Amino acid sequence: MDLIPAPRHLKADDGAPGPWSFRLHPGTRIAADDPAAQAVARRLRAELSAATGFALDACTEEQGRLLRQTITLRTDPELLAAGGPEAYALAVHEYGAVLRGGAGPGLSHAAQTLRQLFDPRIYRRAPLPGTDWVLPPVRIEDAPRFGWRGVLLDVARHFLPKADVLRFLDLMAAHKLNVLHLHLTDDQGWRIEIRRHPRLTSVGAWRERSMVGYRSADRRDDRPHGGHYTQDDLREIVAYAADRHITVVPEIDLPGHSQAAIAAYPELGNTDAVDTSALGVWTDWGINPNVLNVTDGTLRFFEEVLEEVLEVFPSEFVHLGGDECPKDQWRASPAAQARIAELGVDGEDGLQSWFIRHFDRWLADRGRRLIGWDEILEGGLAPGAAVSSWRGYEGGIAAARAGHDVVMCPEQHVYLDHRQAPGGDEPIPVGYVRTLEDVYRFEPVPPELDGAAAARVIGTQANLWTEFMTSARDVDYRAFPRLAAFAEVAWSDLPRDPAERDWAGFERRMAGHYPRLDALGVEYRPPGGPHPWQRRPGVAGRPAEGP
């Protein structure tokens, strides 16, 4: 059985379908009594009915026991106590299937596993003739390794329409990923409606053109690019995600990566060091010198932004970036230097730490937690903050040893915008070469951590930065199939030593998983190399760019 991610315990009859098999048919019912089970059952019914054409009417568990070939869903307090809300158990027998979850999330994962047990055409949105929806007997017990199994989706560099975000959430749920880190603001675009500050989207959501390619500062496409989500759009995304037991964590980047905001409201910049009145939304990639000033007015401005963010996003964590903040403008700004003297902090690094600590306290006062990139360690880590460790493992190791929660997402391993193979035919071959096998052998907890410090690694995350992804099909190509390997790393109980992992076994299971991705309409990178439409013309054998 080609299940991805691999479950902890599986006992299956590997023989051909026989008299003890479960066969979905027009009279099959879906039974659920408690509210959490009923919510998952509604979605499972919609998914299975679309592909099979069967009604799969609802019934109670008592009614289901009188019928044959019933799918039963229930929450199980014992499973909750033993494995937590995401634990699940699944049993298929001749009379149907029983799905149990520690809570709603576990039942949702059980439903996703049930879908994988069927013919891959179960993922299609309309029935195809000639499919036999039959399953042999199987018993599965499963629970995730990490509580945070995330994907960053950068919608600031290239805007992704709402429908594409909803589709991406479906792909995440199919792989048991449970955190969507939504990168909403950057130098190149501001994507969230803020009603008190409308110019953030009327001005900050659009740039005149975009840089094309990698290390090609002289090339522009001369096409305006932009877009934003209304607050109702984002509430819809949050609700859609919650129905799939996915948490959406918003990111508002500050004090760096802020030129789009400064273009909309020039007074947010360091006006005593640089003329911000002529700044537009940035059309380059890379690290931008224009950063927020440190006045009380700017602090209040972003408090007002975050007040609206908190109204839309109920997540415990709010990501505030804190990365790649050049200090040159602060060094040249009399106001920033006066603030350093007033606060008595250690230079510009201390000023950035003070800036982040301000919002850490502000969020904590409202029952939320700040998470930021590992640069927030510079000048002292904000109390109570969590760290997304992207510049390798070092920041995460330091934060974990200091008692802070860590999400491991080192760029050398899980930046999925980086190229998937060596050679010049990869589209815009940026960054480190990270093959499917490389991602499968990624270990989120470094050997330097053990015991209580290792337990501070609350999860891991793959990042999709979209400088070079202009559409959903580009996102598909960069994400898959590597996101399937990452999902197994985040979920399954794999050996911590990457060399001991069963790569050959994963490859065999992926052969069964590609037809599922085909049915879902995912334009993944084929195992044999780029799609013709992705291949770079006339550059076969050319050395790839980047480190």
N, C-alpha and C positions, 0 to 999 in steps of 0.2 A: 504494500500500500504506500503510494508515493505522497505521504503527508509532509507538508512544509508549513510551519516549523515542525520538527519531529517531536512527538509526544514523549513523555517520560516513560510511560508503561503502555504497551500494546500487546494484546493477545488476539491473534486472528486465525481464522480458518483460511488457509491459502489456496484451497481447492476451488474448482469451478462452482458457480452458483448452483445450488441444489435445493432439496426440499426444506432445508433449514434456513434458507435465505429470506431476507426481507425484500419485498417487491412493492414499490410505490405504484398505486393504481387509482382510478377515479374515485373509488370509495374511501380512500385513506383519509383519516381525520387527524387533526393536531389538537392534543389535549393539554390544557394548562389551567390551573386553578388560581394560584397566587398572582398578585399584580405584576411582579417582576417577570415571572414566567410568561404571563399573557403578553407583555410588551415584546419580549423576544419572539414569541410565537407569531405575533402579527407580522414582524419583519420576515421571519423564516417562511411564513405562508406566502407572502408577496414574492419572495425570491424563487421559491420552488414552483409556485403556480405559474409564474411567467414562463419558465423553461419547459414545464411539463404540460401545461394546459389543464391541469387538474384543479378543482376547486379547493380541496384540502380544508373542508369546513372545520370550524372550531367545535370542540366538545369539552365536557368536564372529564376529569380523570376517571370518575366512576362510569361514565358512559363509554369511555375508551376501553375500559376493562371488558366490556361486553362485546366489543367489536374486534375484528382482526386487523392487523396491519395499521396500527395507530402509532403516531409519533407523540411521545409524552415528554413534557418539559416540567421540571419542578426545581425549586431551590431547596437546598439540603443543609440544615444547621450543622450537622456533623462534618460535612465537607467544608463549611465555612470555618469551623473551629480548627480543623486539621490543616487546611491549605490556604485559607483566605478567600476573599470575594471572587478572585479570578480563577480559582481551582474549578475543575469540572471533571465529570465522569460520563462516559457514553457507552451504552451497550446496545448492540444490534442483535436481534434474534428473529425467529420465524414469525413472531406476532407483531413485530414492529421495532421501534427504537425508543430507548429511554435516555433522556438527556438530563443530567443533574448538574447544578452549579452552586458554588458557595454563595453566590448572589447573582444579580443580573449580569455583571460582566462575565462570570464563569459560564453562565448559560449561553451568552452571546458567542463565546469562544467555542463552546460545544456545538452550536449551530453551524459555525464556520467549518469545523472539522467534519460534521455530517455532510456538508456540501462537497467537501473534497473527496469523500468516499464514493460519491456518485460518478457517473460518466461526466467528463469535462463539459459536455453540452448543458449541464445543469446551470452553468454560468451565463447562458444566453438569455435574451429578453423575450424570446418568443419560441414556441415549441417547434422542434424539427421532427419530421416523421421517422419512424423506425428505431427510436431509442427505447431500450429496455432499462427501466430505472430499478435495478436490482443490486442488493448488497449482501455479501456473505456475512456470517456471524463475526462479530468483533467486540472486544472490550478494551476501552481506553481510559486511563487515569492520567491526569495532566495538571500542571500548574506552571506559571512562569518563573524564570530565574529572577528577573528584574521587574520592579514596579513601574519604572519609566522606560518605555520602549518607543522612542520618539523619532520623528522626522521633521527637520526644518524645511519649510517651503518658503523661499524668498519670492515674494510678490512685489517687492519694491523695485528691483532692477528691471524685471519685465512683469508687467501686470498679468495676472491669470484670472480670467472671468470667473464669476461665482460658480457657474455650472461645472467648470473644470475643477474647482476646489472640491465641490461635492463629490464628483467622480473620484478624485484622489482619496477622499475619506473612505469611499467604498473599497478602494484597493488597499488602503491601510487596514481596514477591518478584516478583509480577506486574509491578511497575513498576521493578524493578532497584534498589530501595533496600536498603541493607545494614547500617544501624545502627538498632536500636531502643533509644532512651534511655528507660528505664523509671523514671518518677518515683514512688518507692515510699513516701516519707514526707513529711509536711507537718503543719501545725497541725491540719488537719481529719481526719487519719487516718494510721495506721501500718499498712503492708500486708505486711510481710515477717516471717515467723516467726523469732524469735531465741530459741533454746532456753534459753540461760542467763538470759534476761530475759523470761519469758512474759507479764508484764503489758503489754508493749509491744503485744501483740495482744489479750489478754483485756480490757484497758481501752482502749488507744490506738487500736484498730481500729474503734471505734464512737462515733458522736456522736448526741446526742439528737434533733437536728433540723438542717435546713439552711436557709440564707438563700435566698430565692427572688427571682430577677430581679437587676437591676443598679441600683445606687444606691437600694436599697430596704431599708435596715437594719431597718425595722419589720416586715418580712414574713418569716415562717417557715412551713415546711410541716408542722412537728410530726410528722414521721415519722423514726424512728431510721434511720440509714444506716451501713453499714459492711461489713466483710469483710476477709479477708486471704488471702495465698497461703502454703501450707506450703512448706517448703524443697523437698519433692519436687515440688510444683506448679511451682516456679520452675526446678528442674532439668529438668523436662519442657519448659517454655517455652524454656529455653536450648538443649536438644537439638533441639527442633523447629526453632528458628531456625537452628541450626548446619547442619542438614540442607538448609536453603535458603540457606546461606552468608550469614546475617545474624548480626551480633554484638549481643548484648544488653549494654548498659552500664547498670549500676544507679546510681540516685541515692539517697543518704542525705543529707538536707538538714541542715546545721549551719553555724554555731551559731544562726542564726535559723530560722524556720519549724519550730519544735520543740515547740509546745505539746502535741501528742499524746503525745510522749515524756515531757514534764514532767507531764502528767496521770497517766500511768502510774507515774512515779517522781518525786514532787515534789522530792526532794533534788537533781535535776539542774538545777533553776531557781535563781534568785538569791534564796535564802531570807532573806538578810540585808537585802534591799531590798523584797521583796514577799512576801505570804503565798501560797505556791503550793499549799497543802494543799487548797484548795477548787477549784482549776482543773480543768475538764473538757476533753474534746476540743473544739476551737473550732468554733462553729457559724456564724461569719461568714466572709466573703472579705476579702482585703486584706492589709495588713501588720500583723503581730501584735507587740505589745511584749514578749511573754514569750520570752526567749532563754535559751540554756544558760549556766550559770555556767562559770568557767574554773579550777575546782579540779582537782587531780590525780585525784580520784575520778571526775569526769566524763570526763576524758580517757581513763582506763582503761575506763570503761563503754563508750565508743564504740569503743575499740580492740577490746573483746570483741565488740561488734556487727559490726565490720568483719572480724574473724577469721571469723565465720560467713558474712558476705557473700562473702568471697573463696573460701570452700569451695564456694559455689553458682555463682558467676559467674567464668569463666576469662578475662574480657576484660582487655586491657591497661589500659584506662582505667577508673577508678572516679570517678563524679561526686559531689562533696561539696557542691554548692550554693554556699554562701558569700554568698548574695544577701540583700538586704532585711533586714539585721540592725540593728534600732534599738539605739542605745547607751545609752538613758536608764537602764536598770536597772544597767548596768555603772558609769555615773556615780554612781549612788546606792548602789552596793554597796561597803562597806569592803573586802571580800575581793578584788573586782576591782581596786580602786584600789591595794591592797597588791601585787597581782600586777603591775600596771603599773610600780610603783616598783621591785619586785624585778627585773623584766626590763629596766628602762630603756628601754622602748619609747615611741613617740610617741603617747601618749594612747590613747583607745579604738579608733581606727582601727589603731594599731599593735598593740593587743591582738588584734584580729580577725586581722590578718596573722600574728601569732605562732601563734594557734590553728590557722589553715589550714596554716602551715608545719610545725607539729608532725605533722599527718596526711600532708602531702606527704612528709616524711622517712620516716614510718612505712610508707606505701605503697611508696616507693622501695626500702626495705630488703627488701621482699617481692616485688620485681620488677614492681610495678605503677606506674601513673602517675595522678596526680590531675588531674582537669579540674574547673573550677568556673565559675560565672557571672562576668561581668566585674567585679563588686564585689571580687573577690580582688585586683584591682589596687590597691585602697585600702590605704594603709599599706605598699605594696611588694609586688611580685608574688613569690609563692612560687617558689623555684628549681625548674626542671623541670616546673612545672605548665603545663597548657594551659588556654585560655580559651574559653568559650562566650560570644560577644559578642551580647548581647540588647538592650542599651540603645542601639541604633543601631550604627554602624560604629566609633565612636571607640575603645572599649575594645579591639576587635580590631586596629585600626591600631596602637595603642600597644604591644600585646603582640607583634604580628608584628615591629615595628621593634626590639623588645627581644630578638628571637630565640626567641619562644615560639610553639608551634603554636596555631592558632586554628580554631574552628568558627564560621562566620558564621550567626547566626540572629536578625537584628534584628527586634524586635517590629513595627516599622513596615511590614515587608514579608512576614514568614513566620510570624506568629502566626495560625494558622488557626482559632482560636476567635473571632477578630474577624469582624465582619459582612462579607458578600460583596457587598452592594449598598447604596446609599443608600435611604432611605425607611423608613416605619414598619412595613412588613409583614414585615421580617426578624425571625426569632425572637430575642428578647433582644438587641437590636442594640448590642452592646458594642464598644468599641474603634474602631480605624481601619477605614475602608472599604477592603477589599482584594479587588478583583474577580479573576476568572480571568486576565484580561489583565495586571493588576498583578503577579500572582505570576509569570506567564510572562516579564515584563520585569525581574524581580529579578536583579541581578548580584551574586554573592557576593564578588567581589574588587573593592574600591573603587579608583577611579583614583589615589588617593593612594599605593597600593602598587604596586611593580614589582620585578622582579629577585628577589633572595633573600627580601625581605620578603613579596612576593606568594606565593612558594612556601611560606611558613609557613601560608597558608590551606589547611589539609588537607581542608577540606570545608565542607559547609553542612547545615543542619537546619531542618525545619519543626516548629513546636511546637503541640501540641494540649493546652491547659489546660482542665480539665473542670469548672470551677465551674458552667458552664451546659450541661453534657452529662451527662444522667443515665442514658444507655443507649447501646448500640452503634449504634442507629439515629441518635441525635444525633451520635455521632462520625462516622458515615458522612456525614451532611449537612454537617457543618463541614469535613471533610477533602476530600471529592470534590465537583466535579472538580478543585479547586485542587491536590490532591496530585499529580495527573497532570502538571500544568504544572510543579510544583516538581521532580518526578522528571526531567523533561527538562532543566531548568536545571542540576540536579546532575550529570546523566550526559552530555548531548550537548555537542558542540563548537559552541556558539552564539556569535555575535558578542558581545564584551564590552560593546559599546555597545548598551544595550537598545533604542534607537530603530531599530537595524538588524535586529532580529529579525523573522522572518516570522510575524507574528501571524495573518494571514489563512490561511496554510498550516497553522498549528497548529489553528485553528478547524475547518478542513476535516478534518484527521485526527481531531480529537475527535468529529466526527460519526460516524466509524467506530468510535470507542472507547466511546461510550456503550452500544452494544449489548453489548459485553464486560462493562461494569459491570453492566448489567441481568442478564446471565447469571450473574454472580457474586453477585447479590442485594444489590448496593450501593445504599443509598437516598440517592443523591447529590442535590445541589440541581440541579433542571432548569435549562437555559439560560434559560427564560422566567420564572423566579421560584420562590419557595418552594412546596413541597408544601402542599396544603390543611391537612394536620395540623401543619405547621410555621408557617403564617401566623399572625400575631398578630391576633386578632379585633377588629374595630371601631376599628383605628388606621391605616387607609389614609391615607397622606399625612402622618402625624405625623412631625416631625423625629426622626432617630435620636439616641440618647444617645451620649455619649463624645466623645473628641477628633476 
